[in-house]
Amino acid sequence: MKELEFPFDSEYILKKRKSIKRSLLGELEGKTCISKKIAILGGSTTHDVKEMLELFLLNVGIVPTFYESEYNQFWQDVMFDNPLLVEFAPDLIYIHTGSRNLKNIPDVRMSPEQIAAMLEEEYQYYESMWQKIEETYHCPIIQNNFEMPFYRLLGNQDCADVHGRMNYITRLNQRFYEFAQSHENFHIHDINYLSACYGLQKWADPFYWHMYKYACAVPAIPELSYNMANIIKSIYGKNKKALVLDLDNTLWGGVVGDDGADKIEIGQETPMGQLYSEFQQYLKAHKDLGILLTVNSKNDEENALAGLNRPDSVLKPEDFLVIKANWENKDRNIVEIASELNIGTDSLVFVDDNPAERNIVKMQVPEVAVPEMGEAVEYIIGLDRSGFFEVTNLSKDDLTRNEMYRANVERKKQQASFESYEDYLLSLEMKAEIAAFAPVYMSRIAQLTNKSNQFNLTTKRMSTADLEELVKEPANITLYGKLEDKFGDNGVVSVVYGHIDEADKELFHIDLWLMSCRVLKRDMEKAMLDELITRCKQAGIRRVLGYYYPTAKNAMVKEFYAAQGFDKISEDDAGNTVWEYIIPEQYVKQNRVISIEEII
């Protein structure tokens, strides 16, 4: 919904929240959504925070149910096992605290040692709560850091002197960050940065605290909730994957076809050139995060490449996986780009200075994110605050994603030279590592469960904490599949897990089977099935049940189990199917093209 996209009108959202919610629920009717239970444990009033957060989550297809603690009972709810919270069994806990919740503040009469002890006590108050949440609820935690005080008792020295409030809060925040660095399911909601962007004096307006006990000004709550929603959507796999970039007046100033590559504005010679160079640097940094870069420009390819090949261009042709520089409609190019990358159009962000082009893409490919682009000086802020690529966990696979997709392009080229598809697969010299879930891959496995849609039989969404609980249960069988070939390492690309039936120990239920689309038609599913059947036989299992639940995106695997030799035993009116496989005494392995590496 346009009203909920950055930059948005906070006053309008606060005023029209009920009608916006009705519209969102109407748009989501009949669509596949993620439902999550979110506990908001507040050190201040949280009612409006909850209502605004709900709108931003609904806008990205997450349907939340909320638990709200009583005013300033966040610590007690956790530490003393509030029965209502325990019964709610949250999927995610958000601790909404701020500087007014600090238990102690240093004063100028204290010694540095006294202040250090006070800070340690303050920190332990929170860490004890986080540890209790981890032990009791096994779910992701999002914790506010602390915003700076809205006045400085020591003036400029407040940040440097050990007695200063700013100094104290900065040191306490750093302790929070150190905890986050060593705990994968713990995420910081950076209200310190938000309040600075918003304007600290407006954010901390004392009126809203003394009148309503809101930790920040009510007009700032949509900004806070939007930022929170970005973290939650990232946790549950709603991030975008690729940027689709225009060239003229987007990556550089001017029109390369009219002005010539030597006349466009880029580089350090002019203020505008510096501006566009900074934007290119910002985009290139996203490539390092694993975001895929592509070009969609109305241009002759020769001119486009000339602009990118300028010595002072930060981005070069090799930084882009796909370059569409032609005179086709941009909406058509976008569909082709998604197809060539083998990702959904809903994974794309289209960046173009031309409002007419943006409007056409919005109309023709509505699932593509199309941020508003103002003046060039606003490009970075507009993209950055939109939260398309919010980082919650940064895996090794993220850092090498561009290389993986580039290798896929090379594989497609090689495929054309083989008459037999099996010969082509053998030529890839594929090697797979298939084993039970391992701590080193938990982040990537969780990421896959939240992102893979097309090849996902039941579309269960799991956090790292959920997966860690799975491996503790002896009745579960878990498998990850990692695939590499002569072109490169694809990383972890497939996940299967299920459980042995409690009543019938010879029956196994497949709860989740998914695979990354970048390795489709490589027979990885056969290798995974072989290993699953081997594990089932070792456990004395004779019968396996697989489940398919249709969504808007996973129609391609509707007959997946049939292709693996399963028999359909039931189907309901919604298209949900159950498939059965009786394990033969002499099971013949199906994989003939991937060598399986033994895990020692």
C-alpha positions in Angstrom: 0.0 0.0 0.0 1.5 3.3 -1.1 0.5 5.1 2.1 2.8 2.8 4.1 5.8 3.1 1.9 8.7 5.4 2.7 8.5 8.3 2.8 5.0 8.2 4.4 2.8 10.7 6.2 2.8 9.7 9.9 -0.1 12.0 10.8 -2.2 10.5 8.1 -1.5 6.9 9.1 -2.2 7.7 12.8 -5.5 9.3 11.8 -6.6 6.7 9.2 -5.3 3.6 10.9 -8.7 1.8 11.0 -9.6 2.3 7.4 -6.0 1.4 6.3 -6.3 -1.8 8.3 -9.6 -2.7 6.7 -8.1 -2.1 3.2 -5.0 -4.2 4.0 -7.1 -7.1 5.3 -9.2 -6.9 2.1 -6.1 -7.0 -0.1 -4.7 -10.0 1.8 -8.0 -12.0 1.6 -7.3 -15.3 -0.3 -3.5 -14.7 -0.3 -0.9 -16.8 1.3 0.4 -15.0 4.4 2.7 -15.6 7.3 0.9 -15.6 10.7 3.1 -14.8 13.8 2.5 -14.3 17.5 4.4 -11.2 18.7 4.8 -10.2 22.3 5.4 -6.5 23.0 6.9 -6.1 26.4 7.0 -2.4 27.1 8.6 -0.1 29.6 6.1 2.5 28.5 2.7 2.7 26.9 2.7 0.5 23.7 -0.9 0.6 22.4 -0.2 2.9 19.4 3.1 1.1 18.8 1.2 -2.2 18.4 -1.4 -0.7 16.1 1.1 0.9 13.8 3.3 -2.2 13.8 0.3 -4.2 12.7 -0.3 -2.0 9.7 3.3 -2.2 8.5 3.4 -6.0 9.0 0.2 -6.5 7.1 1.6 -4.5 4.3 4.3 -7.1 3.8 2.1 -10.1 4.2 2.7 -10.9 7.8 -0.5 -11.3 9.9 0.4 -10.6 13.6 -1.4 -11.6 16.8 -0.2 -9.6 19.8 0.4 -9.9 23.5 1.0 -6.6 25.3 2.5 -6.5 28.8 1.0 -4.2 31.4 2.7 -0.8 31.7 6.3 -1.2 32.7 5.9 -4.9 33.6 8.2 -6.2 30.8 10.9 -7.6 33.2 8.4 -9.1 35.6 6.4 -10.8 32.8 9.4 -12.7 31.7 11.2 -13.4 35.0 8.1 -14.5 36.9 6.5 -16.4 34.0 3.3 -14.5 33.6 0.8 -17.3 32.8 -0.8 -15.2 30.0 2.5 -14.8 28.3 3.4 -18.4 28.7 0.1 -19.5 27.3 0.5 -17.1 24.4 3.8 -18.9 23.4 5.2 -16.0 21.3 7.0 -16.5 18.0 8.9 -13.3 18.6 9.4 -11.0 21.6 9.9 -7.2 21.3 11.2 -5.4 24.3 10.2 -1.7 23.9 12.3 0.3 26.4 14.0 3.6 26.3 16.2 5.9 28.3 13.4 6.7 30.7 13.5 3.0 31.8 17.1 3.2 33.1 17.1 2.3 36.7 20.1 4.4 37.6 21.8 7.5 36.3 25.3 8.6 37.3 25.9 11.8 39.2 29.0 13.9 39.5 29.7 12.8 43.1 30.2 9.2 42.1 33.6 7.6 41.5 34.4 5.9 38.2 34.3 2.6 40.0 30.8 3.2 41.4 29.6 4.2 37.9 31.1 1.0 36.4 29.4 -1.1 39.0 26.1 0.7 38.4 26.4 0.1 34.7 27.1 -3.6 35.2 24.0 -3.9 37.4 21.9 -2.2 34.8 23.2 -4.5 32.0 22.7 -7.6 34.1 19.1 -6.6 34.6 18.5 -6.9 30.9 20.8 -9.9 30.2 19.1 -12.0 32.8 15.8 -11.3 31.1 17.2 -12.2 27.6 18.6 -15.5 29.0 15.3 -16.3 30.6 13.5 -15.7 27.3 16.0 -17.9 25.4 15.4 -20.7 27.9 11.6 -20.4 28.1 10.4 -19.3 24.7 13.3 -20.2 22.3 12.3 -17.4 20.0 13.9 -14.3 18.4 14.3 -11.2 20.6 14.2 -7.7 19.4 15.5 -5.2 22.0 15.5 -1.4 21.8 18.9 0.2 22.5 18.8 3.5 24.3 18.4 6.9 22.7 20.5 9.8 24.0 19.1 12.0 26.8 17.3 15.1 25.5 19.4 17.4 27.6 23.1 17.4 28.5 23.9 18.2 32.1 27.6 18.6 31.4 27.2 20.2 28.0 29.6 19.0 25.3 31.6 17.1 28.0 28.6 14.9 28.7 29.7 12.5 26.0 33.3 12.2 27.3 33.2 12.5 31.0 32.4 9.3 32.9 29.7 11.2 34.9 27.8 12.2 31.8 24.5 10.6 30.8 25.5 10.4 27.2 28.7 8.6 28.2 26.8 6.2 30.4 24.2 5.4 27.7 26.8 4.9 25.0 28.7 2.4 27.2 25.5 0.5 28.1 24.5 0.4 24.4 27.9 -1.1 23.6 27.3 -3.9 26.1 24.0 -4.6 24.3 25.8 -4.8 20.9 28.3 -7.2 22.2 25.5 -9.5 23.4 23.9 -9.2 19.9 27.2 -10.2 18.2 27.3 -13.5 20.1 23.6 -14.4 20.0 22.1 -15.1 16.6 18.5 -14.8 17.7 19.0 -11.4 19.4 18.4 -8.2 17.3 18.9 -4.6 18.2 16.2 -2.1 17.3 18.2 1.0 16.8 16.1 3.8 18.3 19.3 5.7 19.0 19.7 6.2 15.3 16.0 6.7 14.7 15.7 9.4 17.3 18.7 11.2 15.8 17.1 11.1 12.3 13.8 12.2 13.6 15.3 15.0 15.8 16.0 14.1 19.4 14.2 17.0 21.0 11.0 16.2 19.0 11.4 12.4 19.7 11.7 12.9 23.4 9.1 15.6 23.8 8.4 15.4 27.6 4.7 16.1 27.1 4.0 12.6 25.7 5.8 11.0 28.6 4.2 12.9 31.4 0.7 12.9 29.8 0.5 9.4 28.3 3.7 7.6 29.4 4.9 7.2 25.7 8.6 6.8 25.5 8.7 8.7 22.3 6.4 11.4 20.8 3.2 9.9 19.4 3.9 11.5 15.9 7.2 9.5 15.9 5.5 6.1 16.5 4.9 5.3 12.8 8.6 5.8 12.2 9.5 3.5 15.1 7.0 0.8 14.1 8.1 0.9 10.4 11.7 0.3 11.5 10.5 -2.5 13.7 8.5 -4.1 10.9 11.7 -4.0 8.7 13.5 -6.2 11.2 10.6 -8.6 11.6 10.1 -9.0 7.8 13.8 -9.7 7.4 13.7 -12.4 10.1 10.8 -14.0 8.3 12.3 -13.9 4.8 10.5 -10.9 3.3 13.6 -9.0 2.1 14.2 -8.2 -1.5 17.1 -9.9 -3.4 18.0 -7.6 -6.4 18.2 -4.1 -7.6 17.0 -3.2 -11.1 18.7 0.1 -12.0 18.1 2.7 -14.6 21.3 4.5 -15.9 20.6 8.0 -17.3 20.1 10.5 -14.4 20.0 7.5 -12.0 23.6 6.1 -11.9 25.0 9.2 -13.6 23.9 12.7 -14.5 22.9 13.3 -18.1 21.8 11.1 -21.0 24.7 9.0 -22.3 23.2 8.6 -25.8 22.8 12.3 -26.3 25.7 13.7 -24.3 28.3 11.0 -25.0 30.1 9.0 -22.3 32.7 11.7 -21.8 30.1 14.3 -21.0 27.9 12.5 -18.4 28.3 13.7 -14.8 30.2 11.1 -12.7 33.5 11.2 -10.8 35.1 13.9 -8.6 35.3 16.8 -11.0 31.8 18.4 -10.3 29.5 18.4 -7.2 26.9 16.5 -9.2 29.5 14.0 -10.4 30.5 13.4 -6.8 26.8 12.9 -5.8 26.3 10.2 -8.4 29.6 8.5 -7.5 28.5 8.3 -3.9 25.3 6.7 -5.0 27.2 4.1 -7.0 29.4 3.4 -4.0 26.3 2.9 -1.9 24.9 0.4 -4.5 28.3 -1.4 -4.9 28.3 -1.9 -1.1 25.0 -3.7 -1.4 26.6 -6.1 -3.9 29.1 -7.0 -1.2 26.1 -7.9 1.0 24.8 -10.3 -1.6 22.3 -8.1 -3.3 22.1 -8.8 -7.0 22.6 -5.8 -9.3 21.0 -5.5 -12.8 20.5 -2.8 -15.4 17.2 -1.9 -17.1 17.8 1.1 -19.4 16.3 2.6 -22.5 19.6 2.8 -24.4 21.8 1.3 -27.0 23.9 -1.3 -25.3 27.0 0.2 -26.7 26.3 3.6 -25.1 25.3 2.0 -21.7 28.6 0.0 -21.6 30.6 3.1 -22.5 29.1 4.9 -19.5 29.9 2.1 -17.2 33.4 1.6 -18.6 34.4 5.2 -17.8 37.6 5.1 -15.6 35.8 7.1 -12.9 32.6 5.0 -12.8 32.5 3.1 -9.5 30.2 0.4 -11.0 31.5 -1.5 -14.0 29.7 -3.9 -16.4 31.0 -6.9 -14.5 29.2 -5.7 -11.3 25.9 -6.5 -13.0 24.5 -10.0 -13.4 22.1 -8.9 -16.2 22.3 -5.8 -18.4 19.1 -4.9 -20.3 20.1 -1.9 -22.4 17.5 -1.8 -25.2 14.3 0.0 -26.3 11.9 -2.6 -24.9 9.3 -1.5 -22.3 10.9 -1.6 -18.9 8.2 -3.8 -17.4 9.0 -6.5 -20.0 12.7 -6.2 -19.3 12.0 -6.7 -15.6 10.1 -9.9 -16.1 13.0 -11.2 -18.3 15.5 -10.2 -15.6 13.6 -12.2 -13.0 13.4 -15.2 -15.3 17.1 -15.1 -16.1 18.0 -14.9 -12.4 15.4 -17.5 -11.6 13.8 -15.4 -8.8 10.3 -14.0 -8.4 9.5 -10.5 -9.6 8.5 -9.8 -5.9 12.2 -10.0 -5.1 13.1 -7.0 -7.2 13.5 -3.3 -6.4 13.2 -1.0 -9.5 15.2 2.3 -9.2 14.5 4.9 -11.9 14.4 8.7 -11.8 11.6 8.8 -14.4 8.1 8.9 -12.7 6.4 7.7 -15.9 8.6 4.6 -16.1 8.0 3.9 -12.4 4.3 4.2 -12.9 4.3 1.8 -15.8 6.2 -0.8 -13.8 3.8 -0.4 -10.8 0.8 -0.9 -13.1 2.2 -3.8 -15.1 4.3 -5.7 -12.5 2.7 -4.6 -9.2 4.7 -7.0 -7.0 7.9 -5.2 -7.8 9.0 -2.6 -5.2 9.2 0.8 -6.8 10.5 3.5 -4.4 9.8 7.1 -5.1 12.9 8.9 -6.3 13.2 12.6 -5.6 16.3 14.7 -6.4 19.6 12.9 -6.8 20.7 14.2 -3.4 17.8 12.1 -1.9 18.6 8.8 -3.6 20.6 7.1 -0.9 18.2 8.2 2.0 15.2 7.1 0.0 16.5 3.6 -0.6 18.2 3.2 2.8 15.2 4.1 4.8 12.9 1.9 2.8 14.4 -1.2 4.5 14.3 -3.4 1.4 17.5 -5.3 2.4 17.4 -5.1 6.2 20.2 -7.3 7.6 19.4 -9.5 10.6 21.8 -12.4 9.9 24.7 -12.2 7.4 25.7 -15.7 6.3 28.6 -16.8 4.2 26.2 -17.6 1.4 25.0 -14.0 1.4 28.6 -12.8 0.8 29.1 -15.1 -2.1 25.6 -14.9 -3.7 26.7 -12.9 -6.7 29.4 -15.4 -7.6 26.8 -18.2 -7.2 24.4 -16.5 -9.6 27.1 -15.7 -12.1 28.2 -19.3 -12.1 24.6 -20.3 -12.9 24.8 -18.1 -16.0 27.9 -20.1 -17.0 26.1 -23.4 -16.4 23.3 -22.3 -18.7 25.8 -21.5 -21.5 27.4 -25.0 -21.1 24.1 -26.8 -21.1 23.5 -25.7 -24.7 26.5 -27.8 -25.9 25.2 -31.2 -24.7 22.7 -33.4 -26.5 22.0 -35.5 -23.4 20.8 -33.7 -20.3 22.3 -36.4 -18.1 25.7 -35.9 -19.8 25.4 -32.2 -19.1 24.7 -32.9 -15.4 27.7 -35.3 -15.2 29.9 -32.6 -16.9 29.2 -30.3 -13.9 31.2 -32.6 -11.6 28.7 -32.0 -8.8 29.5 -32.9 -5.2 27.0 -32.8 -2.3 27.3 -32.7 1.4 24.1 -34.1 3.0 23.9 -34.4 6.8 21.8 -33.6 9.9 21.4 -29.9 10.7 24.7 -28.5 12.0 25.2 -25.3 14.1 27.5 -23.8 11.4 24.6 -23.8 8.9 21.7 -23.0 11.1 21.5 -19.4 10.0 21.4 -20.3 6.3 18.9 -23.1 6.9 16.6 -20.7 8.7 17.1 -18.2 5.9 16.1 -20.8 3.3 12.9 -21.7 5.2 11.9 -18.1 5.2 12.8 -17.3 1.6 12.2 -20.4 -0.6 8.6 -20.3 -2.0 8.5 -22.0 -5.4 10.1 -25.3 -4.3 8.6 -25.5 -0.8 6.1 -28.3 -0.2 4.6 -27.0 3.1 6.1 -23.4 3.4 6.8 -23.7 7.1 8.8 -20.7 8.3 11.4 -21.4 11.0 13.7 -19.2 13.0 17.2 -20.3 14.1 15.7 -20.9 17.6 13.0 -23.1 16.1 15.5 -25.2 14.3 17.7 -25.6 17.3 14.7 -27.1 19.2 14.1 -29.5 16.3 17.5 -31.1 16.5 17.1 -31.8 20.2 14.1 -34.1 19.6 15.2 -37.7 19.0 12.0 -38.4 16.9 13.1 -35.9 14.3 15.2 -36.5 11.2 16.8 -33.4 9.8 18.9 -33.0 6.6 20.6 -30.1 4.9 22.1 -30.4 1.4 25.1 -28.4 0.3 26.1 -28.5 -3.4 29.1 -27.5 -5.4 30.4 -28.1 -8.9 33.2 -27.1 -11.2 31.8 -23.6 -11.5 31.6 -22.9 -7.8 30.0 -23.6 -4.4 26.2 -23.1 -4.3 26.2 -23.4 -0.5 23.3 -24.9 1.4 20.5 -25.3 -1.1 18.1 -27.9 0.3 16.4 -28.7 3.6 14.3 -31.7 4.6 13.0 -32.5 8.1 10.2 -34.6 9.6 9.2 -36.7 12.6 8.6 -40.3 13.5 4.9 -40.9 14.3 4.4 -41.1 18.1 1.8 -44.0 17.8 3.4 -45.9 14.8 7.2 -46.0 15.1 7.4 -47.4 11.5 5.8 -44.2 10.1 7.6 -41.0 9.2 6.1 -37.6 8.4 7.9 -35.2 6.1 7.2 -31.8 7.7 9.2 -29.6 5.3 11.0 -30.1 2.0 12.4 -27.2 0.2 15.1 -26.3 -2.3 16.7 -23.2 -3.6 15.5 -22.4 -7.1 19.1 -21.8 -8.3 19.7 -25.5 -8.3 16.5 -26.7 -9.9 16.8 -29.6 -12.4 20.2 -30.6 -11.0 18.9 -33.9 -9.4 19.6 -32.6 -5.9 16.1 -33.7 -4.8 17.0 -37.3 -5.7 20.2 -37.1 -3.7 18.2 -35.8 -0.7 15.6 -38.5 -1.0 18.3 -41.2 -1.1 19.7 -39.9 2.1 16.3 -39.5 3.8 15.3 -43.1 2.9 18.7 -44.4 4.2 18.1 -42.6 7.5 14.5 -43.9 7.7 15.6 -47.5 7.1 18.2 -47.1 9.8 15.5 -46.0 12.2 13.2 -49.0 11.3 10.8 -46.9 9.3 8.8 -48.6 6.6 6.3 -46.0 5.5 6.8 -42.2 4.7 4.1 -39.6 4.3 4.7 -36.4 2.4 2.5 -33.3 2.3 1.8 -30.6 -0.2 0.0 -27.4 0.7 -0.6 -25.2 -2.3 0.3 -21.5 -2.2 0.3 -18.8 -4.9 3.9 -19.6 -5.7 4.6 -23.3 -5.2 2.5 -24.8 -8.0 5.7 -26.1 -9.6 6.0 -28.8 -6.9 2.3 -29.9 -7.0 3.3 -33.3 -8.4 6.8 -33.5 -6.8 6.0 -36.5 -4.7 4.5 -38.3 -7.7 7.8 -37.8 -9.6 9.7 -39.4 -6.6 7.5 -42.5 -6.7 5.0 -41.6 -3.9 1.3 -42.4 -4.3 -1.4 -39.8 -3.6 -3.7 -41.1 -0.8 -5.8 -38.0 -0.1 -6.7 -34.5 -1.4 -9.1 -32.0 0.1 -11.1 -29.2 -1.5 -8.3 -26.7 -1.0 -5.8 -28.8 -3.0 -3.9 -30.0 0.1 -2.5 -33.5 -0.7 -1.0 -36.4 1.2 1.4 -38.8 -0.4 2.6 -42.2 0.7 5.8 -44.1 0.0 6.4 -47.7 1.1 10.1 -48.2 1.5 11.2 -51.3 -0.5 13.5 -53.8 1.1 16.0 -53.2 -1.8 15.8 -49.5 -2.3 17.5 -48.4 -5.5 19.2 -45.0 -5.2 17.8 -42.5 -7.7 20.8 -40.1 -7.8 23.3 -40.9 -10.6 24.9 -37.6 -11.3 26.0 -36.2 -7.9 28.8 -37.7 -5.8 28.0 -37.6 -2.1 30.8 -36.6 0.3 31.0 -38.4 3.6 30.8 -36.2 6.7 33.3 -37.4 9.3 
